[in-house]
Amino acid sequence: MEERRRIDRVKYQAKGVVVVCDTGEKYFVETQNVSPLGIGFTMPAGSPQIMGKDIIIVADTLIMYADVTRQVQKEDGSFEVGISARKFTPEVLEYLFNHIAGNDEE
């Protein structure tokens, strides 16, 4: 069956930060494109593998909770990363509110 609905990504270049949910590790990234269902971004050479991990990405005014579904190394050693959006859970929202407000109570 052919998919009738199509949501294309649009170019969206911004500096961002990725937080790996289970470890709290933070990485600076550059977004490339965005759709309501995901984001494509690049990570610098030497970045760790985050494939299959739950992340939160913050870029400009955009915050997305997502699964990393693709991480491909480019010729220059950097990585192209694709993510698929997830619904926010109460735990993730609590984490965001605590850290955005500066209340690092963990």
MILOMAR-375568 format. One record per residue (C-alpha): residue in one letter; x, z, y; residue number from 1. Coordinates in steps of 0.2 Angstrom, whole numbers, plus 5000, padded with zeros to 4 digits. Example, Ala and Ser with C-alpha at 12.3 -4.5 7.8 and 13.67 -1.06 7.14 Angstrom:
<rs>
<resn A c1 5062 c3 5039 c2 4978 resi 1>
<resn S c1 5068 c3 5036 c2 4995 resi 2>
</rs>
This chain:
<rs>
<resn M c1 5000 c3 5000 c2 5000 resi 1>
<resn E c1 5007 c3 4995 c2 5017 resi 2>
<resn E c1 5009 c3 5009 c2 5030 resi 3>
<resn R c1 4997 c3 5005 c2 5044 resi 4>
<resn R c1 5003 c3 5019 c2 5056 resi 5>
<resn R c1 5020 c3 5016 c2 5064 resi 6>
<resn I c1 5029 c3 5028 c2 5075 resi 7>
<resn D c1 5045 c3 5021 c2 5082 resi 8>
<resn R c1 5059 c3 5030 c2 5089 resi 9>
<resn V c1 5064 c3 5028 c2 5107 resi 10>
<resn K c1 5081 c3 5029 c2 5115 resi 11>
<resn Y c1 5084 c3 5047 c2 5120 resi 12>
<resn Q c1 5102 c3 5052 c2 5125 resi 13>
<resn A c1 5105 c3 5070 c2 5130 resi 14>
<resn K c1 5117 c3 5083 c2 5125 resi 15>
<resn G c1 5111 c3 5096 c2 5113 resi 16>
<resn V c1 5114 c3 5111 c2 5102 resi 17>
<resn V c1 5110 c3 5112 c2 5084 resi 18>
<resn V c1 5108 c3 5130 c2 5076 resi 19>
<resn V c1 5109 c3 5131 c2 5057 resi 20>
<resn C c1 5095 c3 5143 c2 5053 resi 21>
<resn D c1 5102 c3 5152 c2 5038 resi 22>
<resn T c1 5119 c3 5155 c2 5045 resi 23>
<resn G c1 5117 c3 5155 c2 5064 resi 24>
<resn E c1 5131 c3 5142 c2 5066 resi 25>
<resn K c1 5130 c3 5132 c2 5082 resi 26>
<resn Y c1 5136 c3 5114 c2 5085 resi 27>
<resn F c1 5136 c3 5103 c2 5100 resi 28>
<resn V c1 5128 c3 5086 c2 5097 resi 29>
<resn E c1 5122 c3 5071 c2 5107 resi 30>
<resn T c1 5105 c3 5064 c2 5104 resi 31>
<resn Q c1 5102 c3 5046 c2 5102 resi 32>
<resn N c1 5084 c3 5043 c2 5098 resi 33>
<resn V c1 5068 c3 5053 c2 5096 resi 34>
<resn S c1 5050 c3 5051 c2 5089 resi 35>
<resn P c1 5037 c3 5064 c2 5086 resi 36>
<resn L c1 5043 c3 5066 c2 5068 resi 37>
<resn G c1 5062 c3 5067 c2 5071 resi 38>
<resn I c1 5078 c3 5065 c2 5080 resi 39>
<resn G c1 5094 c3 5055 c2 5078 resi 40>
<resn F c1 5110 c3 5063 c2 5084 resi 41>
<resn T c1 5128 c3 5062 c2 5082 resi 42>
<resn M c1 5140 c3 5076 c2 5078 resi 43>
<resn P c1 5159 c3 5075 c2 5082 resi 44>
<resn A c1 5172 c3 5071 c2 5069 resi 45>
<resn G c1 5177 c3 5087 c2 5059 resi 46>
<resn S c1 5159 c3 5093 c2 5059 resi 47>
<resn P c1 5153 c3 5102 c2 5043 resi 48>
<resn Q c1 5140 c3 5094 c2 5031 resi 49>
<resn I c1 5123 c3 5101 c2 5036 resi 50>
<resn M c1 5113 c3 5089 c2 5025 resi 51>
<resn G c1 5098 c3 5098 c2 5017 resi 52>
<resn K c1 5099 c3 5112 c2 5029 resi 53>
<resn D c1 5085 c3 5119 c2 5041 resi 54>
<resn I c1 5090 c3 5118 c2 5059 resi 55>
<resn I c1 5084 c3 5120 c2 5076 resi 56>
<resn I c1 5089 c3 5107 c2 5089 resi 57>
<resn V c1 5088 c3 5110 c2 5108 resi 58>
<resn A c1 5091 c3 5095 c2 5119 resi 59>
<resn D c1 5085 c3 5095 c2 5138 resi 60>
<resn T c1 5067 c3 5101 c2 5137 resi 61>
<resn L c1 5065 c3 5097 c2 5118 resi 62>
<resn I c1 5065 c3 5110 c2 5104 resi 63>
<resn M c1 5063 c3 5104 c2 5086 resi 64>
<resn Y c1 5063 c3 5114 c2 5070 resi 65>
<resn A c1 5068 c3 5102 c2 5056 resi 66>
<resn D c1 5076 c3 5097 c2 5040 resi 67>
<resn V c1 5092 c3 5087 c2 5040 resi 68>
<resn T c1 5088 c3 5071 c2 5030 resi 69>
<resn R c1 5103 c3 5060 c2 5033 resi 70>
<resn Q c1 5121 c3 5063 c2 5038 resi 71>
<resn V c1 5133 c3 5048 c2 5037 resi 72>
<resn Q c1 5151 c3 5048 c2 5043 resi 73>
<resn K c1 5155 c3 5033 c2 5054 resi 74>
<resn E c1 5172 c3 5024 c2 5055 resi 75>
<resn D c1 5178 c3 5036 c2 5069 resi 76>
<resn G c1 5175 c3 5051 c2 5059 resi 77>
<resn S c1 5159 c3 5057 c2 5069 resi 78>
<resn F c1 5143 c3 5058 c2 5060 resi 79>
<resn E c1 5126 c3 5050 c2 5062 resi 80>
<resn V c1 5112 c3 5063 c2 5058 resi 81>
<resn G c1 5094 c3 5061 c2 5055 resi 82>
<resn I c1 5081 c3 5075 c2 5055 resi 83>
<resn S c1 5063 c3 5077 c2 5050 resi 84>
<resn A c1 5052 c3 5088 c2 5060 resi 85>
<resn R c1 5044 c3 5104 c2 5052 resi 86>
<resn K c1 5030 c3 5115 c2 5058 resi 87>
<resn F c1 5037 c3 5131 c2 5067 resi 88>
<resn T c1 5035 c3 5146 c2 5056 resi 89>
<resn P c1 5032 c3 5164 c2 5064 resi 90>
<resn E c1 5050 c3 5169 c2 5060 resi 91>
<resn V c1 5057 c3 5154 c2 5068 resi 92>
<resn L c1 5047 c3 5156 c2 5084 resi 93>
<resn E c1 5052 c3 5175 c2 5084 resi 94>
<resn Y c1 5070 c3 5170 c2 5083 resi 95>
<resn L c1 5068 c3 5157 c2 5097 resi 96>
<resn F c1 5059 c3 5169 c2 5109 resi 97>
<resn N c1 5072 c3 5183 c2 5106 resi 98>
<resn H c1 5086 c3 5171 c2 5109 resi 99>
<resn I c1 5079 c3 5162 c2 5123 resi 100>
<resn A c1 5074 c3 5178 c2 5132 resi 101>
<resn G c1 5092 c3 5185 c2 5129 resi 102>
<resn N c1 5086 c3 5199 c2 5117 resi 103>
<resn D c1 5099 c3 5197 c2 5104 resi 104>
<resn E c1 5092 c3 5211 c2 5093 resi 105>
<resn E c1 5098 c3 5204 c2 5076 resi 106>
</rs>
